Amino acid sequence: PIKGNNMPSDLKIAPSILSADFSRLGAEVEAVDNAGCDYIHIDVMDGHFVPNLTFGPPVIQCIRPCTKKIFDVHLMIDPAQPHLQSYADAGADIITVHVEADAHLDRSLQMIREMGKKAGVSLNPSTPETAIENVIDKVDLILVMSVNPGFGGQTFIDSQLRKVEQLRRMIDSTGRDIILEIDGGLNPETAPKAIAAGVSAIVAGSAVFKGGGSAYADNIRSLRPNLKV
């Protein structure tokens, strides 16, 4: 059973625009907004920390007027700290940095919060949950990578469910309402397992954006647990 603040009705769905049609990005953002998403997940990659390049602050700034939904910006960049202000200024609401890419993680999280944004920390599949024990007091969101970051369309790594369970215990012990998010290989088959393990937000790329705009609402619904009593 799902406990605490992680009731199914509170589950946030965050489509990753990495899987959107880049030639019409603003329209794609509007389409998933209208289809009932909760956040817009924006994967920033630098070709250095991860083997791919995506987009930076100018693109985020361009699509910011297209929706009032929360911009959930995941920085897969190393170093992230010198660029935090640029992403805050571009319209990010949540800024997530990687524990593996930040020698001064505590300071980065503090800086993000001082900018008036929510601070997130992300863990790669090989990184244990204990890596964030000493910064959990400064965290508003924890993002578990259930694939190795850098590319969309990968297969879900089941071992991350145990990590989610451990993090759910850590979060519950703080008494704070920290968002526990998962990203990578989420679809109607894997999402229920992640929800049962304790996540409160699901990032999905291809599972949301497949089939074109008319399919987005059904795709988002398919990731939510069955709310029938």
N, C-alpha and C positions, 0 to 999 in steps of 0.2 A: 504493500500500500504506500501511496505517496503522502508524506507527512509535512507538517509545518507550513511555511509560506509557499511551498512548492505544490500547491493544488493544481490540477490540470487546467482549471480555468485561468490561472495566472501565467500559464506558459507563454513565453514570448517567441514569436517566429521572426527570424532576421534573414531575409533573402540576401545572398551574397551577389552583388552586382558584377562580380568577376565572371558570372555565367550569363550576364545580360548581353544584348546586342549593342556593342559599343558605338555603332553608327547612329544609334537613336537613344542614347543613354538617358537623357531627360525624360523621354516618353516612357521608357522602361521603368524608371523610378516611379513615375506617376501611376503606371499600370499596377505595380505590386502594392503601392499605397492603397489604391482603390480596391485591390483584391483582398485587403484585410491583413497585411503584415503589421508587425509592431515596431520593428526597427528596420533601418537600411544598413546592412553590413558592408563595409568598404574595406577591401583587402589591399593594403599598400605594400608593394614588394620592391626591393631595391636592386635585384640581380646580384647581391653580395651576400646578405644573410640567407636569402633563399634564391633558388636558381630561376628567377623570372622577374620581369619588370612590369609594373602595372601603371598606376597613376599617382599624382601627388596633389598638393593643395589647390592648384588652379582648377583641376577637374572637379574636385569636391566643391569648390566655391561656385562653379558653374551650375552644378545640379542642386545646390542648396535651396534655391527658390522653388524647386519642383515639388517639394513636400514639406509638411510640418513634422513628419515622423522623426524619431531619434536617429541621428547619424552615429552608428556604432563603428568607429574607425580602428582597425586592427593594423598596427604598425609592425610589419615584418621587415624592419630596417635596422641596421647597425652602423653607427650609433643612432639612437632615436632622440636622445636628449636635446641636441642642438636644433631639432626640427619641431619640437612640441608646440611652440608658440604659433608656428605657421599653420599647423593643423587645427589648433584651437581657433585661430583667426578665420580659417576657411569655413568653419561651421560645424566642426565635430562636437558631439555632445558627450560621447564616451571615447576616451583615448586609451587604447590597450597597447602596452609594450611587452616585449618578450623577456622573461627572466634570463634566457641564455644570451641575450644581446646587450645586456645592461650591467656594467660593473657597479653602477651606483643606483640600483633599482629603487631604494628607499627615497632617494632624492628626486628621481623622475616622478614617482607617484605623488610626492609632496608638491612638485611643480605643477603637475596636471590639476591637482585639486585647488591650488592657489589661483589657477587660471579660471576657476569656476566650473570646471568640467569634472565628469566622473572618471575615476582612475581604474583602469583594468590591467591585469597581468595575465600573460599567456604562457602555457607550458607545452613544450613539444612532447611527443609520445615517450621519448626516453628519459624525460625529466621527472623526478619523483615529486609528489605533492609537498614533501617536506621543504622544498626549495623556497616556498613562500610563507612558511610559518612566521618568520620574523618581520614580515611586512603586511600581514593580513589586516592589521589595524588601520592601514592606509588604503585599503583596496575596496572598490565598489563593485567590481566585476572580476570573476576568474574565468578565463577561457581555456578549456582543455582541447588540445588539438588531437582529434581522433584519426588524423592522417599526418604524414610528414608535410609540413607547409611548403608551398611553392607552386602547386598546380591544383586545378579543379578536377573533379571527376574521379577521385581515387576511392579505394575500398576502405571501409570502416575497420579500424583496428580494435578488436574486442577487448584487449587488455586494458584499454582506457576506462572501461566501465568500473573496474575496481578503484581506479584513481578518482573517478567521480564520486563513488561511495565514500572514500576517505575524505575528500574535500567537503562533501555534504556534512559529514560529522564535524569537521573543523569549523565550517560556517555556522552550524547550529550552536556550537559551543561558544561562539562570540556573541550570540544574541542579536547580531546585526543582519540587516536585510541585504546581503551580498548576492548579486546575480551570479548564478553558476551556469555558464554557457559552454556549449560543445560545438565543434566545427570540424567537418570532414566526413564525407561518405554518409551523410544523414539522408534517409529516405523513409517511406512508410514502413519498411521492415526494421530498420535500425533505430528510428526515433523512439518507439515505445520502450526499447531496452535502456536507452539513455534517460528517458523520463523516469522509469522505474528505479534507476540508480541514483536519481536526485537532481537532475538538471532543471533549471528554470527558464532556459533560453536555448533555442536551437537555431544554428546557422545552416542554411541549405542553399546551394547554388543551382546545380543542374536539376535537382528535384523540384525546385520552384519554377525555373525558367523554361523547362521543356514544354513543347507543345504550343508555344506562342501565347500572346496576351489573353486569349479567351480561356485558356486552361489555368491561369495563375491562381484564381480563387479556389478552384478544386484542389490544385496542388498544395496550396497553403493549408487548406482544411485537412488534407490527407496526412499532414504531419502532426496535427493536434490529436490528443487522445480522445477516445469516444466518451462524450460527456453524458451519455444516457445512463440513467440510474437503473 
